[in-house]
Amino acid sequence: MKKLKITPIKNGTVIDHIKPGMALKVIRILNISDGSEKEVAIAMFTKSKKLGKKDLIKVEDMELGPQDVNKLAILTPNASISIIRDFKVVKKFKVELPEQVEGIAKCENLNCITNQKEPVEPKLIRTFDNPPRYRCFYCGRDQEDVTKNVI
């Protein structure tokens, strides 16, 4: 007998195939816990045929914009997003690593112009796919772990 562990949502977004243990960071980075009264369901370290283990997030009455999708792709490149309307999936897609990100993650170099009091948005260029690696457009520094600097 199958049991439903998380109830369906009428309208909103389901983020699936999140890297195990990353759901709370995704919630924080995407500002999902913004003080509103949206229904949010989080499942962590659940069984997955593809990944072994995964996290999952369901958020009522929310759709992610392009910047949020790019943040999600950097944090967990295997994630998929389903848009739900009237309890039905109307759109489903996998996130794709962006070639470059602007204003999404800070440069790790504290001396970079983007980390000074200059009005310059951080800009990172992808240099490697798996694992995702980025280099700062301005100072040229390779980022050790861009997921730590997502803003």
C-alpha positions, 0 to 999 in steps of 0.5 A: 500500500502506497502512502502519500507523505507530502500532500499535493499543492493546487498551484505553485512549484515543486523543486525535485532532485535537489542534492541531498541535504541542500533543501534548507539552503535552497529555501534560504537562497530563494527567499522562500521563507520570506515571512509569507504564509505560503504552504511549504513542504520539504522532504530531505534524504528521501529515496530516489531511483536515479540519485539514491537520495534526494531532497524535494521542496513544494511551495504553494502559490510561487513560481521561480523567475530566471535568476532563481532558476540560475541560483538553483542550477548552481546549487544543485545542477540535477534539479527539476522544476514542475509548475503546478496549476489546478493540481496538474503539472503544466510545465516541467523542466530540468535546470541548466547551468548558466554560461555566466551568472551576474549578480547571483554569486559573489567572487571569493577574492576579497580584493576583487572590485566586486567586493569593494564599495564600487557599484559593480555586479559580480559576474562569473563565467562557467569554466567547467560543467561537472562539477560546476566551476566558475571564474570571476570576469573581473579579477580572473580568480577561479572560484573554489566553491561557488555554492558557498557564495550564492547571494 
